[in-house]
Amino acid sequence: MPKKKQTQNEPDSTYVLKVVLFIILGSLWLKFSEPLTIGGSFQLLGIPLGLFIGLAFAAHDHFQVDRKIEYAILIVMTIVSLFLPVGIIL
């Protein structure tokens, strides 16, 4: 008889906590009080610090489906929070 695959289920509370964590990390920016001008035409408003931290956490997730959702949450929150007054201002 072939062995049955054991599926691991994650509790709903753990999943919601992870989603909240990635929303918070996606909105964490290290912003500059004045944009940095690079090369005369490119302006750098800030560094998405939370995106990099969140990508490191999501890369070690055991569930492949959750990892894709976490990447999507991180990217959307990073883009949205770029235009909001959220983050650490230097």
C-alpha positions, -999 to 999 in steps of 0.1 A, spaced: 0 0 0 13 35 -8 17 59 20 -8 87 24 6 122 23 1 140 56 -13 175 51 -3 201 76 -30 226 84 -22 259 100 -47 273 125 -67 303 114 -53 324 142 -18 318 131 -27 326 95 -43 359 105 -14 368 127 10 363 98 -12 384 75 -12 412 100 26 409 104 32 412 66 8 442 64 28 460 91 62 450 75 50 460 41 42 495 54 76 500 71 97 525 52 129 543 59 120 577 43 142 607 38 131 642 48 143 654 14 144 631 -16 179 620 -27 187 629 -63 208 603 -81 221 611 -115 202 643 -118 169 628 -128 162 599 -104 148 607 -69 149 582 -41 121 589 -16 131 561 8 141 525 13 114 498 18 130 483 49 100 462 58 98 447 24 133 432 27 126 419 62 92 405 51 108 388 21 133 371 44 104 358 66 82 347 37 111 328 21 112 305 51 74 297 51 66 260 50 34 264 30 39 273 -7 4 288 -11 9 310 19 42 322 6 27 335 -26 0 353 -7 26 368 16 46 381 -13 15 397 -28 6 414 5 41 427 10 43 442 -25 8 458 -24 14 473 10 48 486 0 34 504 -30 4 518 -11 24 529 18 49 548 -4 22 575 -9 11 575 28 28 593 57 40 560 71 75 551 81 106 563 98 118 597 85 155 606 86 
